[in-house]
Amino acid sequence: MVRTGIRTVMKEKLNKFFHWTGRNIHVVFLLAAAVFFCLSILEKGETADIGKAARSVERRLGRLDGKMEKYASRVLELPASQWADAGKVPDYIVIYKYVNDTLHSWINHFPLRNDEIIDGEHFGVRYNRLSRVQTLFMPLLSGVTETPSYMNIGSQWFVMRSYQKGRVKLICGILIKEDAEPMIASFGGINNKLKVPENMTVCPVAYSDGCTIKDGDVPVFNLVFKKGGLPDWSPAYSWFKWTALFLVLGAFFSYYVKKRNPLSFLAFVVAAGASTFFTFGWAARMRDYSGLFSPVVYADSSLHASLGAFLLSNLYIFIVLLAVFISRKRLMLWYSKHSRPLKTVYAVAVSFFAAALMVYIHFSLKSLIFNSNIVLEVFRLDELSIYSFLVYGSYMILFMGLLFIIQLALPLVAGKKFTVFSGRFLLRYSLCVALYLVATVSFFSHNKEIKMVRAWTNRLSVERDLSTELLLRMVEERIEQDRFIHLYMAIPNGSMIIAEHLGESYFSSLSTGYDITVTVCGEKDRLLLGDGSHDRDCFAYFNNILSQGIPLNNDSHFFYINDQSGRIRYLGLFMYRVRDVGLMRLYIEIDSRLMKEQRGYSDIFPETGGMGFNIPSDYSYAKYISGSLVFYRGVYNFPVSADSEFSGSFPEGFSHRVKGRDVVFVNKLSSGDIIIITRERRSVFPYFVSFSYISLFTIPLMMLLLLWKPKRANIPLKFNSFRTKIMVLLLGTISGTVLLLTVSMVLFYAGRNARVRSEQMGEKLHTVQSMFMDVSRNASSIEALMNGDVKTAMDRIAAYTHTDINLYDIHGHLMRSTRNELYYLSLAGSKIDPDAFYNIVHEHRKSFFNKEEIAGKSFYSLYAPVINDAGNLIAIINIPYFEQTESFRKELISTTAAIINIFVIMIIVVVIIGAALTTSLFRPLLKLYERMEKTDLFSSPEKIDYDNNDEVSYIVKAYNRMIDNMTDSTRRFAITEREQAWRDMARQIAHEIKNPLTPMRLNIQHLLRMKQNGVPDLGDKLEKICNSLLEQIDVLADTATEFSSFAKFNVEESVDVDLDVTLREQIVLFGSYEGIDIEYRRAGEMVGETYHIFAPKSQMIRVFVNLLTNAVQALEPSVLTSSARGRIYVTLTKYTADQDSAWGIPGVRYVRVDVEDNGPGVSLENRSKLFTPKFTTKNSGSGLGLAICKSVVEQIGGTIIYSTSEELGGADFRVIVPESISA
C-alpha cells in the first residue's frame, strides 16, 4: 500500500511537471540554451588553452605508450625463435622483432625501404633491392633507443622506442601523424586516439612555438596552433553555440505559438533576424574548418556562399512561413473584416510569396547542380553523400512552406472549408513534388553533363599538361646539378639507379599518370630498338625525336614532343662530362599512359593518364588525328577511322546526339582533330527509380502534417482493430518476402563475385608462376631473377594480366615491383605481410590468400613461393587484386533498385487491394456499428442488406432478428411506459394538489366554525384565512406551471445562440444582490473569438437563470449571518475534445460554461440525486429545476456536471454543449 501511494504521488508530480513543461516550453528552451552556452565557454577554454590541451594529449599518449609496452612485453616473453605474436595489435602500433640484429618477424610495418639495424658508431652498406647497387648508409632504425623519440619515416611520424631482452631487440613505434595527401593517406592528419583539437597540430620539438608533449620525462613533440587556428578560437567553430542560438530561436518561436499576438510575432521576427545575422557570419568564418561551409563543396556568389548558408536560408524561410501559417485564423479574421481593396492586396501578397518561393526553389536547385559536385540523381545510389540527403531534406521543408502558403491562399477561391490537411491532397502533392524534383534535377544534370563533357573534350584536344611542365621547369636545374646522377653516369646499369633516384626524388607525383624511361648514352653508343633485332646510334635516335620538339623555355632542358600520337610526351636532355669517359648524355622520356589500362594498384592512384583530370569509368573516349584513331579508352567500339562514322554526320564544333544505345558527344576541332566521348544511354528505369525513392522520402514527411489537426472520424479504428491487423499482416508479409529476396540476391551476387575473384586470381597466379618457373629452374638464389630480362617479362605479364607483381626474397624484403611509385611515396614498406611470410616460409604453403590495406584502400593479395628444380625456396611472388567492383556494384545496385521498386509497386497494390478487401469485409460490420449507434427505442431501426453467404452473414442475420424483436419489444415497452408514466404523473399531480388542499380545507372549516360560533373579530380573521388560501392557490399554480414546462421543454425550435451575449444579459439581472459579487470571465480569450451554439434560446436562458438562482440562494444564508462577501464566477471557454477529455467526442469542438460559488456546496450523499426530478435541499421549490436543466442540455447533445470548485471551494455546475458548426 505504501509503495502504491508513493507511485501515485510520483506519477502526479511527473504529470504536473510535464504539464508545466508543456505550458512553459519556451522557458525550457531558454534553460537548455543557457546550458549549451556554458558548454561552449568550456569548449572555448579547451581549444584556446594550449597548455590544457597539451596535458590532455600527453595523458592519452601515455596510455598509448603503455599499450605498446604491453604488446612488446608479450613478444619479449616468447622464445627468440618463435614468430612475434602479441594478439590483435592496432594498426597504429608497429613492432619489429630482431634476433642478433637481424629482422626475424614483425607486426604491421614502417613505410621505409630499409629495416636493418647496425652499430650506431659505424656506417653500413646498403644494397638497393630495386636497383641492386651498394652504397654507404646509416639505417634509420639504428638510431632508435630505449628513450622515446619523434621520428619521421616516409610520410608518417612515429614516437619510437626500443625494448631488449637478451639477444632479442624490439623496435616499436606509435603512429602520431601522417603527412600524405588525403587522396592516398590511410587515415590522414593526426592519430584520432590523441584527440588533438581541430585548431591544433603536432610538430617536432625543434619547432620553437607551442607546448611540449612528453612521454614520461622525455620531450617528443610540440603541440602548436594550426595556421589560422589562433588561440582566439572563434565561437563560429563551437557547435554548442550553434545549438544554443537555435534553442533561443526555438524559445521565441514557442512563446509566439503560445501567445499568438503581434508583440510575440515581432519578438520572434527580431530573434530570427538576429539568428540569421550570427549564423551567416559564423558560416563565413567556418569555410576552412567544415566541409558544410566550404566553398569547395558549393558556392554561388549570386545566391549562397556555401552549402551551409543554403541550408540555413531554407531553414529560416520555413520557420517564418510556419510562424505566419500558425496565425492563419487571425489573418482570416482580418481578411473577413476589411474592404475589398485590402482583400485584393492580401490575395496579391499571398500569390506573390507563393510565386517567389517557387522561383527560389527552381533557381536555387539549378545553382546547386551547376555549382557543386553534390549528386542529386538518386539512381546513382553509390555516389550519394550526406550532402545529398541534406539538400533533399531542405527542399522538403521548403515544399512544406509552399503548402502553408497554398492553405492561406486557396480558401480565398475554394471556400472556407478547403484544407490541405487531407490524406488524398497530401498524397497528390507529394507525388507532384517528387515528379518535379526528378524532372528538374534530370534536366539540369543533363545540361551540366553537356558543359562538363565539352570541357573534357577541350582538355583532351590539348596534348600538353601545364602542371607537368611547371614541375619539369622547377626540377630541371636541380637534376642538372645532382651529384648522385653525375656519379652513376659511368657505371654499368647506372640508368636503372638514376631512374629510381629520379622517380623517388623528383617525379614521384608523375608516376601515376606517366611512364618515365631513363637512357644514358655515351659517344658511339648504340641503342637497341623494338624487339632488339636492330639498333641505332643513340645520339641520332634522340636528336631525331628532339627535332620534333618544342622547348618548354628558351633555356629549358625539357622538350614537348608533338608526334601526333595522341599521347602527351616530354623528352629531357642533360649532358655530363665524366672523367675517363667523356661526354655523357642523359635522356629522360616522359610519356602519358593513355594507352594503358588500369591494373593492380591503380585504385590507389587516380589515373589521370597525364591529362591532369579524371574522366569517370562510365564514359568511353577517343581521339582522332587526321581521321585516324590515335588513342581510346573504355568499352565503346570506336572505329579505326573517323571518316566512316563521325566526320560527316556531326557538324563542326561541339555537338551531341543519341546513337543507338549510346549518347555520343563529338568535338570537331578546326585543326581536323576529333574528340569523341560516349556513354550508355539511360532508359526510363533509372528515372523511375529516382521517382520511387523521392516519393518514399516525400510522402511520409508530408503525411506528418496530418498530425496538425486531430482526425474527426465517426468510427474509431484503433491500431488493435481487425482491419488494421489484416493490413499490417499483408504489409508485413510482403515486406518480409521482399527483404528475404533482397538479402538472398545480395548473398548470391556476393558469392558469385567471390567465385569469379578466386578464378581470376588463380589464373593470374598461374600465368605469373609459369613465367618464373622458366627462369628459376636452375637458379640458386634470387640474384638470378634480378636481370633486365626478368624485369621486362614482369612488366609484360603485368600489362597482359592487368595486375601488378611484387617479388620478395626469402627474408621478406621487396626486391622488385612493377609499381615502384608505391614505395617512392612511402605508402608501403619494403616488407612482406607478416602473415603471408609466416605461411609461405614457415608453414610451407603453396599459396596464401590475404586481405590487406594500403592508403585506406582494402584489397586482396595472393602470395606464392618461387621454387627451383631442387625444391628450394628462392623468392616469393605477390599479386595484389583490387576488385573491379564497378560492374558488380552497378549490377547489385540495379538489382536492389529493381527489387525496391517492385516492393513499392507491391505495397501500393496491396494497400489498394487490402483496402478494398477489408472495406468489403467490414462494410456490414461498420454499418452494424453505425446502426447500433443510431438505435433509438423511439425510432424505427433499419435492417442491413447483405447478400453474401459467409460468416459475416450470420452476424447480419442475428442483427436483423434482433431489430425485429427489439421493435416488438419497444412497442410493448412504450405502451407500458406510457401507461406507467401517466400513472406516475397522475399520482404526482394528485400528491402536489393534495398537499395545499388539506390546509385550504382546514382553513375553510375553521372559518365556518368561527361564523357559527359568532366570533366577534371575524372580519380580521377572515382576511388572514383568505391570504392563506391565496398562498395555497399560488402553490397550485406554480406546480401546474412546473409540470407544464417539464412536459413541453423540447417543443421549442433551436436557433443560433451567442452564449457570450446571453450570459452577459442574464448576469446583469443578478447584479443587484447585496453582499454578492458576480464575475464574468472568458478563458483563453482571443480577439474575434465567438461562442455560438445551436439550441432553444429561451430554454437555455432558463438553464442559466436556474443555475444563477441556485448559486445566489446558496450564498444568501452565509451573507446574512456573516460579513464575508459571496462570490460567483461565470466562466466561458471552449475546447476540442480528445481521448483524454473528461467528456465529449474526440475531435468535436465544445463550448463550456462554469457557474461557481463559494457557498457550502452539495454534500457527497446528495450529489447522485441532484438531477433527479422532485429532489431539492431547499425548504421551498418543486425540485424540478435541475432536472429540467439536464433535459434541456442533453436534448442538444450536451451535458451538465457537478463538481467542487477548485478556485472558490463551493459548487461548480459545468454546462458543456457542442459549438455551432457555422461558428
Buried (B, 14 or more C-beta within 10 A) or exposed (E): EEEEEEEEEEEEEEEEEEEEEEEBBBBBBBEBBEBBBEBBEEBBEEBBBBEBBBEBBBEBBBEBBEBBEEBBEBBBEBEBEEBBBBEEBBEBBBBBBBBEEEBBBBBBBBBBBBBBBBEEEEEBEBBBBBBBBEBEBEBBBBEBEEEBBBBEBBBBBBBBBBBEEEEBBBBBBBBBBBEBEEEBBBBBBBBEBBEBBBBBBBBEBEEEEBBEBBBEEEBBBBBBBBEEBEEEBBBBBBEBBBBBBBBBBBBBBBBBBBBBBEEBBEBBBEBBEBBBEBBBEBBBEBBBBBBBBBBEBBBBEEBBBBBBBBBBBBBBBBBBBBBBBBBBEBBBBBBEEEEEEEBEEBBEEBEEBBEEBBEBBEEBBBBBBBBBEBBBBBBBBEEBEEBBEBBBBBBBBBBBBBBBBBBBBBBBEEEEEBEBBBEEBBBEBBBEBBEBBBEBBBEBBBEBBBEBBBEBBEBBBEBBBEEBBEBBBEBBEEBBEBEEBBBBBBEEBBBBBBBBBBBBBBBBBBBBBBBBEBBBBBEEBEBEEEEEEEEEBBBEBBEEBBEBBEEBEEEBBBBBBEEEBBBBBBBBBBEBEBEEEEEBBBBBBBBBBBBBEBBBBBBBBEBBBBBBEEBEBEBBBBBBBEBEBBBBBBEBEBEEBBEEBBBEEBEEEBBBEEBEEBBBBBBBBEEEBBBBBBBBEEEEEBBBBBBBBBBBBBBEBBEEBEEEEBEEEEEEEEEEBEBEEBBEEBBEEBBEEBEEEBEEBBEEBEEEBEEEBBEBBEEBBEBBBEBBEEBBEEBEEBEBBBEEEBBEBBBEBBEEBBBBBBBBBBBBBBBBBBBBBBBBBBBBBBBBBBBBBBBBBEEEBEBBBBEBEBBBBEBBBBBBBBBBEEEBBBBBBBBBBBBBEEEBBBEBBBBBBBBBBEBBEBBEEBBEEBEEBBEEBBEBBBBBBBBEEEBEEEEEBEBBEBEEEEEBBEBBEEBBEBBEEBEEEBEEEEEEEEEEEEEEEEEBEEEBEEEBEEBBEEBEEEBEEBEEEEBEEBEEBBEEBEEBBEEBEEBBEBBEEBBEBBEEBEEBEBEEBBBBEBBEEBBEEBEEBEBBEBEBEBEEEEEEBBBBBBBBBEBBBBBBBBBBEBBBEBBBEBBEEEEEEBBBBBBBBBBBBEEEBEEBBBBBBBBBBBBBBBBEBBEEEBBEBBBBBBBBEEEEBBBBBBBBBBBBBEBBBBBBBBBBBEEBBBBBBBBBBBBBEEB
